[in-house]
């Protein structure tokens, strides 16, 4: 019965996407974030849902381009330029990187990383062609919240039902198939989902007029904190602290600041667990192979790779393979997104990555100015909430990326969509209002 319902859902999505390609983008990110094929693997077995959604999305974009054209304004942005530069350097590193052809020590092979990376970039650029206003962004935010709420429930359910087989040395792993494959196989990646989702849940609550419903939505937040505690991710803990701090600083409801901080402290002390507390105490501890020292060693080796191969890098997906040639430490990833990009794909990739971060933050500032200058426009409240949610999530994610390699983390690109779309939409809004014309709500 489940497979029948899935087939019906897929067919409905496919036909809807051919007419409205933005539906395919939303369906793609829903699958990429929730990962239902890993939760209900027996239902998805034998059905390549993501492939059908991708084909329908490309078909819908092609039909829209031929029929009435597409607005390439959302495509031609500074942010997208630097993303293209990053993608170009990644391609160069794949074909010219000196360690790409060598045997992968562990993890995904360079070919697999390259394939996944191309898919991520392709869908991001497609999204900029069809996600072009607050309406489609609302749907995108909604599916993110729905997927996150379910995974918060799933994570807590593993704990309360004492499903200890889902834990690796006391740390909660994400849902996976019988063969162990999963988009959240790494506990840190699973923790990052909750870190980036909680700001969206919080700002969604602000958009709900009825107080009782608002607090029902906010009730999921402490369970989201608990989900991060269960993963035992120190990066996730830092990300939570950063997002809570920013929400408190930005909030107009200053009376909520003290209760929110106290709630987080109580939640950590009550439900942090021995694994999380033990790992949390080691955040600033440099000594020991299991602490900050292993990251510093990996960073040092990464810098040596950059010095040896500044143009091509060692090759995408080849950091672990190249590491023994630059360090005596145990093979591992860089545990730093910037160093991972730069060591694997060269200085051009590292510079492009930094420019992407700078463009995002600059866009945030301009979007906030737009909201202040046009505060009476009907779309401004939702623009403000979407910008606030995506900004807080992005800062939390980027803070964690200092300690984690998140180079092919889908949610990074997901947040860029909000930033890019809101920026262009605000530019159009400013232009239209200055000309005395109100742009049509998309």
C-alpha positions in Angstrom: 0.0 0.0 0.0 2.8 2.4 0.9 4.5 1.8 -2.5 1.2 2.5 -4.3 0.8 5.8 -2.5 4.4 6.7 -3.3 4.0 6.0 -7.0 0.8 8.1 -7.0 2.7 11.0 -5.2 5.6 10.7 -7.6 3.4 10.8 -10.7 1.4 13.8 -9.4 4.7 15.6 -8.6 6.1 14.8 -12.1 3.1 16.1 -14.0 2.8 19.2 -11.8 6.5 19.9 -12.2 6.2 19.9 -16.0 3.7 22.8 -15.7 5.3 24.5 -12.7 9.0 23.6 -12.5 9.4 25.3 -9.1 7.4 22.3 -7.6 10.2 20.0 -8.8 12.8 22.1 -7.0 10.8 22.0 -3.8 10.3 18.2 -4.1 14.0 17.8 -4.8 15.1 19.6 -1.6 12.4 17.9 0.4 13.9 14.5 -0.6 17.5 15.9 -0.1 16.8 17.1 3.4 14.3 14.5 4.8 15.9 11.5 3.0 12.7 9.4 3.1 14.4 6.7 1.1 16.6 6.0 4.1 13.7 6.2 6.7 11.2 4.0 4.7 13.7 2.2 2.6 11.4 -0.8 2.0 8.9 1.5 0.3 11.4 3.3 -1.9 13.3 0.1 -2.8 13.5 -0.1 -6.6 12.0 3.3 -7.2 14.4 6.1 -8.3 12.2 8.9 -7.1 14.9 11.6 -7.2 15.8 10.7 -10.8 12.1 11.1 -11.9 11.8 14.4 -10.0 15.1 15.6 -11.7 13.9 14.6 -15.2 10.5 16.3 -14.6 12.2 19.5 -13.3 14.6 19.8 -16.3 11.6 19.1 -18.6 9.5 21.8 -16.9 12.3 24.4 -17.1 12.8 23.6 -20.8 9.1 23.9 -21.5 8.9 27.2 -19.6 11.9 28.5 -21.5 10.4 27.7 -24.9 6.9 28.8 -24.0 7.4 32.2 -22.4 11.0 32.5 -21.4 12.5 32.7 -17.9 13.7 35.6 -15.8 17.5 35.3 -15.8 17.8 38.2 -13.4 17.8 35.8 -10.5 20.6 33.8 -12.3 22.9 36.7 -13.1 24.0 37.7 -9.6 27.3 38.3 -7.9 26.6 35.3 -5.6 26.0 33.0 -8.5 29.1 34.3 -10.3 31.3 33.2 -7.4 29.4 29.9 -7.2 30.2 29.3 -10.9 33.9 30.1 -10.2 33.9 27.6 -7.4 32.3 25.0 -9.6 34.8 25.7 -12.4 37.7 25.2 -10.1 36.2 22.0 -8.8 36.0 20.7 -12.3 39.6 21.6 -13.0 40.7 19.8 -9.9 38.8 16.7 -10.9 40.5 16.4 -14.3 43.9 17.7 -13.3 44.3 17.0 -9.6 47.3 14.7 -9.0 45.6 12.4 -6.4 42.2 11.9 -8.1 43.2 8.7 -9.9 44.7 7.1 -6.8 42.9 4.6 -4.6 40.5 6.3 -2.1 41.6 5.5 1.4 38.0 5.6 2.8 34.7 7.3 2.2 33.3 8.3 -1.2 35.6 8.0 -4.2 36.5 11.2 -6.1 34.1 10.1 -8.9 31.3 9.8 -6.5 32.1 13.2 -4.8 32.3 14.8 -8.2 29.0 13.4 -9.3 27.2 14.5 -6.1 28.8 17.9 -6.3 27.7 18.4 -9.9 24.1 17.4 -9.0 24.1 19.9 -6.1 25.3 22.8 -8.2 23.0 21.9 -11.1 19.9 22.0 -9.0 21.0 25.1 -7.3 21.4 27.0 -10.6 18.1 25.5 -11.8 16.4 26.8 -8.7 17.6 30.4 -9.4 15.6 30.2 -12.7 12.3 29.3 -11.2 12.3 30.3 -7.4 11.7 33.9 -8.0 9.7 35.4 -5.1 8.3 35.1 -1.6 5.6 32.7 -2.6 7.8 29.9 -3.8 10.2 30.6 -0.9 7.4 30.2 1.5 6.8 26.7 0.1 10.5 26.0 0.3 10.7 27.1 3.9 7.6 25.1 4.7 8.9 21.8 3.4 12.2 22.4 5.3 10.3 22.9 8.5 8.1 19.8 7.9 11.1 17.6 7.1 13.0 18.9 10.1 10.0 18.4 12.5 9.8 14.8 11.4 13.5 14.2 11.9 13.4 15.9 15.3 10.6 13.4 16.2 12.5 10.5 14.7 15.7 11.4 16.6 13.9 11.7 19.9 12.0 8.6 19.3 15.2 6.5 19.0 16.1 7.7 22.5 12.8 7.4 24.2 12.2 3.9 22.7 15.8 2.9 23.7 16.7 1.9 20.1 20.4 1.8 21.0 21.3 0.0 17.8 20.9 3.5 16.2 23.7 4.9 18.3 27.4 4.6 17.5 29.5 4.7 20.7 26.7 6.7 22.4 26.2 9.1 19.4 23.0 9.1 17.4 23.3 8.3 13.7 20.9 9.5 11.1 18.4 7.1 9.4 20.0 4.6 7.0 19.4 1.7 4.8 20.3 -1.9 5.7 23.6 -1.5 3.8 24.5 1.5 6.0 24.1 4.1 3.2 22.7 7.5 4.5 22.8 11.2 3.8 23.2 11.6 7.6 25.7 8.8 8.2 28.0 11.2 9.9 26.7 12.4 13.3 28.0 15.9 12.7 26.0 16.2 9.4 22.9 15.0 11.2 23.4 17.6 14.0 23.8 20.4 11.4 20.3 19.7 10.1 18.8 20.6 13.5 21.1 23.6 13.9 19.9 25.1 10.6 16.3 24.1 11.0 15.6 25.5 14.5 15.8 29.2 13.3 13.2 28.4 10.6 11.0 26.8 13.2 11.4 29.8 15.5 10.6 32.4 12.8 7.7 30.3 11.5 6.2 30.7 15.0 6.5 34.4 14.8 4.4 34.3 11.6 1.6 32.5 13.3 -1.0 35.0 14.7 -2.6 32.7 17.3 -0.4 32.5 20.4 -1.4 28.9 21.3 -0.4 27.6 17.8 2.8 29.6 17.9 3.9 28.0 21.2 2.9 24.6 19.9 5.4 25.1 17.0 8.0 26.4 19.4 7.6 23.3 21.6 9.6 21.5 19.0 12.7 23.7 19.6 13.9 22.1 22.9 13.4 18.7 21.3 15.6 19.9 18.4 18.2 20.9 21.0 17.9 17.4 22.5 18.4 15.9 19.0 21.7 17.7 18.7 22.7 16.5 22.2 22.0 13.0 21.1 24.4 13.2 18.2 27.3 14.2 20.5 28.4 16.8 18.0 30.6 19.5 19.4 30.2 21.5 16.2 26.5 21.1 16.6 26.7 22.4 20.2 28.7 25.5 19.1 26.2 26.0 16.2 23.3 25.9 18.7 24.9 28.5 21.0 25.6 30.8 18.1 22.0 30.6 16.7 20.5 31.1 20.2 22.7 34.1 20.7 21.9 35.7 17.4 18.1 35.2 17.8 18.3 36.8 21.2 20.3 39.8 19.9 17.9 40.3 16.9 14.7 39.7 18.8 12.5 42.7 19.5 11.0 40.7 22.3 13.9 41.2 24.7 11.8 39.7 27.6 12.2 36.4 25.8 16.0 36.6 26.0 16.5 35.5 29.6 13.9 32.6 29.4 15.4 31.4 26.1 18.9 31.3 27.5 17.8 29.7 30.8 15.8 27.1 28.8 18.9 26.2 26.8 21.0 25.9 29.9 18.4 23.7 31.7 18.0 21.5 28.6 21.7 21.0 28.3 22.2 20.2 32.0 19.2 18.0 32.1 19.3 16.2 28.8 22.9 16.9 27.5 23.9 13.4 28.4 27.4 12.2 29.5 28.7 11.8 25.9 27.7 15.4 24.9 29.0 16.9 28.1 32.3 15.0 27.9 32.8 16.1 24.3 31.6 19.6 25.1 34.3 20.0 27.7 36.9 19.0 25.1 36.1 21.8 22.7 38.9 24.0 24.0 41.2 21.2 24.9 44.2 21.1 22.5 46.0 18.1 24.0 45.1 14.6 22.9 44.5 12.9 19.6 40.7 12.9 20.2 40.5 16.6 20.8 41.4 19.8 18.9 44.9 18.6 18.1 43.7 16.2 15.4 41.9 19.1 13.6 45.0 21.4 13.9 47.1 18.6 12.4 44.7 18.1 9.5 44.6 21.9 8.9 48.4 22.0 8.8 48.5 19.2 6.3 45.9 21.0 4.2 48.0 24.1 4.1 50.9 22.0 2.9 48.7 20.6 0.1 47.7 24.1 -0.9 51.4 25.2 -1.0 52.3 22.2 -3.1 49.3 22.4 -5.5 48.0 26.0 -5.5 46.2 25.8 -8.9 44.6 22.4 -9.1 44.7 21.3 -5.5 45.2 17.6 -4.8 41.8 16.9 -6.5 38.2 16.8 -5.4 37.5 14.0 -3.0 41.2 13.3 -2.6 42.1 15.0 0.8 42.1 11.7 2.7 44.1 10.0 -0.1 46.7 12.8 -0.2 47.0 13.2 3.6 49.6 10.5 4.2 52.0 12.3 1.8 51.8 15.5 3.9 51.3 14.2 7.5 51.9 11.1 9.7 48.4 11.5 11.2 45.5 9.1 10.8 43.8 9.7 7.4 40.8 12.0 7.8 39.0 15.0 6.2 40.2 18.5 6.8 37.5 19.3 9.4 37.4 22.8 7.9 35.3 23.6 4.8 37.5 26.4 3.6 40.7 24.3 3.9 38.9 21.3 2.3 37.8 23.3 -0.7 41.2 25.0 -1.1 43.4 21.9 -0.6 41.3 19.8 -3.0 40.5 22.4 -5.7 43.1 25.1 -5.4 43.3 28.7 -4.3 40.7 29.8 -6.8 38.1 27.6 -5.1 39.1 28.8 -1.7 38.8 32.5 -2.8 35.5 31.9 -4.5 34.2 30.2 -1.3 35.1 33.2 0.8 33.5 35.6 -1.7 30.3 33.5 -1.5 30.3 34.0 2.2 30.9 37.8 1.8 28.2 38.1 -0.9 25.7 36.3 1.4 26.3 38.6 4.3 26.3 41.7 2.0 23.0 40.6 0.6 21.6 40.1 4.1 22.4 43.8 4.9 20.8 45.0 1.7 17.6 42.9 2.3 17.3 44.4 5.8 17.6 47.9 4.3 14.9 47.1 1.8 12.6 46.0 4.6 13.3 49.2 6.5 12.7 51.4 3.5 9.6 49.7 2.3 8.1 48.5 5.6 4.5 49.3 4.4 4.7 46.9 1.5 2.5 43.8 1.9 5.4 41.4 1.2 7.9 42.9 3.6 6.9 40.9 6.8 7.5 37.6 5.1 10.7 38.8 3.4 12.0 39.9 6.8 11.2 36.6 8.4 12.7 34.5 5.6 15.8 36.7 5.6 16.2 36.4 9.4 15.7 32.7 9.4 18.1 32.0 6.5 20.7 34.4 7.9 20.7 32.9 11.4 20.9 29.4 10.0 23.7 30.3 7.6 25.8 31.9 10.3 25.3 28.8 12.5 26.3 26.6 9.6 29.3 28.7 8.7 30.5 28.8 12.3 30.4 25.0 12.4 32.1 24.8 9.0 35.3 26.1 10.7 35.5 22.7 12.5 33.7 20.5 10.0 34.0 19.7 6.3 30.6 20.6 4.8 31.6 20.9 1.1 28.8 18.8 -0.3 26.3 19.7 2.4 23.0 20.3 0.6 21.6 22.7 3.1 24.4 25.2 2.5 23.1 25.6 -1.1 19.5 25.5 0.1 20.2 28.6 2.2 21.9 30.4 -0.7 18.6 30.1 -2.6 16.8 32.2 0.0 19.6 34.8 0.0 19.9 35.1 -3.7 16.1 35.2 -4.4 15.3 37.7 -1.7 18.2 40.0 -2.8 17.0 40.2 -6.4 13.4 40.5 -5.4 14.2 43.4 -3.1 16.2 45.1 -5.9 13.1 44.8 -8.2 10.9 46.0 -5.3 13.0 49.1 -4.8 13.1 49.9 -8.5 9.4 49.4 -9.0 8.4 51.5 -6.0 10.7 54.3 -7.0 9.0 54.3 -10.4 5.6 54.2 -8.7 4.8 50.7 -9.8 4.0 47.8 -7.5 5.5 44.5 -8.8 3.2 41.6 -9.1 3.3 39.2 -6.2 5.0 36.0 -7.4 
